[in-house]
C-alpha cells in the first residue's frame, strides 16, 4: 500500500506517526542507580526469606504435634 493510503494523507510528510530514532536507544543505569535498585531488591529478598523461615517453623511445629 502506498504511503498516502495509510490514513495519514499529505500529513505524512509534516507529522510522521512516530518520533525519529524510535524506539529510544537503550541506556544502562548509572552505578548509583544500579546500586539503589540492587539494595531494594536485596531488601525484598530478605523480607521474603523471613516469611519462608517463619512458614518452615510453623510447619515443623505442626509436624511435631502429629
Backbone as numpy.savetxt, mean C-alpha at the origin, in Angstrom:
# Nx Ny Nz CAx CAy CAz Cx Cy Cz
-9.39 2.93 -34.97 -10.24 4.10 -34.97 -9.34 5.34 -34.97
-9.61 6.31 -35.78 -8.78 7.52 -35.82 -8.92 8.34 -34.54
-7.97 9.22 -34.32 -7.95 9.99 -33.08 -9.19 10.84 -32.90
-9.83 11.30 -33.99 -11.01 12.14 -33.83 -12.26 11.33 -33.52
-12.15 10.01 -33.56 -13.29 9.16 -33.25 -13.33 8.70 -31.81
-12.48 9.22 -30.97 -12.40 8.78 -29.58 -13.33 9.56 -28.66
-14.13 10.44 -29.18 -15.02 11.22 -28.35 -14.43 12.54 -27.91
-13.21 12.85 -28.35 -12.56 14.10 -27.95 -12.63 15.15 -29.04
-12.86 14.75 -30.27 -12.95 15.72 -31.37 -11.66 16.51 -31.51
-11.78 17.79 -31.80 -10.59 18.63 -31.98 -9.94 19.00 -30.66
-10.62 18.75 -29.54 -10.00 19.05 -28.24 -8.77 18.18 -27.98
-8.64 17.09 -28.73 -7.51 16.18 -28.55 -6.18 16.91 -28.59
-6.05 17.91 -29.46 -4.77 18.60 -29.62 -4.50 19.56 -28.47
-5.55 20.11 -27.86 -5.36 21.14 -26.83 -5.51 20.60 -25.41
-6.34 19.60 -25.23 -6.58 19.02 -23.91 -6.43 17.51 -23.98
-5.22 17.00 -23.96 -5.06 15.54 -24.04 -5.74 14.87 -22.85
-6.26 13.67 -23.00 -7.00 13.01 -21.92 -6.13 12.49 -20.79
-4.84 12.63 -20.88 -3.96 12.17 -19.82 -2.78 13.13 -19.72
-2.22 13.30 -18.53 -1.06 14.19 -18.40 0.17 13.60 -19.08
1.06 14.44 -19.48 2.30 13.96 -20.09 3.13 13.22 -19.04
3.94 12.31 -19.49 4.79 11.48 -18.62 3.94 10.73 -17.59
2.81 10.19 -18.02 1.94 9.44 -17.13 2.12 7.96 -17.40
2.22 7.07 -16.46 2.21 7.33 -15.03 3.51 7.96 -14.56
3.49 8.62 -13.42 4.72 9.29 -12.96 5.82 8.27 -12.69
7.03 8.70 -12.84 8.16 7.80 -12.59 8.17 7.40 -11.12
8.48 6.15 -10.85 8.50 5.67 -9.48 9.73 6.21 -8.76
9.51 6.73 -7.59 10.62 7.24 -6.79 10.68 6.43 -5.50
11.87 6.10 -5.09 12.05 5.37 -3.85 11.92 6.34 -2.68
11.47 5.85 -1.53 11.39 6.74 -0.36 12.79 7.12 0.11
12.87 8.26 0.75 14.15 8.67 1.32 14.47 7.74 2.49
15.69 7.82 2.97 16.09 6.95 4.08 15.27 7.26 5.33
14.96 8.54 5.55 14.15 8.91 6.71 12.74 8.35 6.59
12.16 8.45 5.39 10.82 7.92 5.18 10.80 6.41 5.32
11.82 5.75 4.78 11.88 4.29 4.89 12.03 3.86 6.34
12.84 4.59 7.10 13.02 4.28 8.52 11.70 4.42 9.27
10.96 5.49 8.98 9.67 5.70 9.64 8.70 4.58 9.29
8.65 4.20 8.02 7.76 3.13 7.58 8.11 1.82 8.27
9.40 1.51 8.34 9.83 0.25 8.96 9.56 0.24 10.46
9.73 1.40 11.12 9.43 1.45 12.56 7.94 1.23 12.82
7.09 1.81 11.97 5.65 1.60 12.13 5.30 0.13 11.90
5.92 -0.47 10.89 5.66 -1.89 10.62 6.14 -2.76 11.77
7.29 -2.42 12.34 7.81 -3.17 13.48 6.86 -3.08 14.67
6.32 -1.88 14.90 5.38 -1.70 16.01 4.14 -2.57 15.81
3.61 -2.58 14.59 2.43 -3.41 14.31 2.73 -4.89 14.48
3.91 -5.32 14.03 4.27 -6.73 14.17 4.46 -7.12 15.63
5.03 -6.21 16.44 5.19 -6.51 17.86 3.83 -6.64 18.55
2.88 -5.77 18.18 1.54 -5.89 18.74 0.88 -7.20 18.33
1.08 -7.58 17.09 0.51 -8.84 16.61 1.14 -10.02 17.34
2.43 -9.94 17.59 3.12 -11.01 18.31 2.58 -11.14 19.73
2.31 -10.01 20.38 1.74 -10.06 21.73 0.38 -10.75 21.72
-0.44 -10.45 20.73 -1.75 -11.09 20.63 -1.61 -12.59 20.40
-0.65 -12.98 19.58 -0.43 -14.40 19.31 0.03 -15.12 20.58
0.96 -14.50 21.32 1.43 -15.11 22.56 0.30 -15.23 23.58
-0.56 -14.21 23.66 -1.70 -14.25 24.57 -2.63 -15.40 24.20
-2.88 -15.56 22.92 -3.77 -16.65 22.46 -3.16 -18.02 22.73
-1.85 -18.14 22.57 -1.17 -19.40 22.87 -1.34 -19.75 24.35
-1.18 -18.76 25.23 -1.34 -19.00 26.66 -2.77 -19.43 26.98
-3.75 -18.78 26.36 -5.14 -19.17 26.58 -5.37 -20.62 26.17
-4.85 -21.00 25.02 -5.03 -22.37 24.54 -4.32 -23.37 25.45
-3.15 -23.03 25.95 -2.43 -23.93 26.87 -3.25 -24.16 28.14
-3.84 -23.08 28.67 -4.65 -23.22 29.88 -5.87 -24.10 29.62
-6.49 -23.93 28.45 -7.65 -24.75 28.12 -7.27 -26.21 27.95
-6.12 -26.47 27.36 -5.67 -27.85 27.17 -5.33 -28.48 28.51
-4.72 -27.73 29.43 -4.37 -28.27 30.75 -5.62 -28.61 31.55
-6.70 -27.83 31.38 -7.94 -28.10 32.11 -8.58 -29.40 31.66
-8.41 -29.76 30.41 -9.03 -30.99 29.89 -8.26 -32.17 30.33
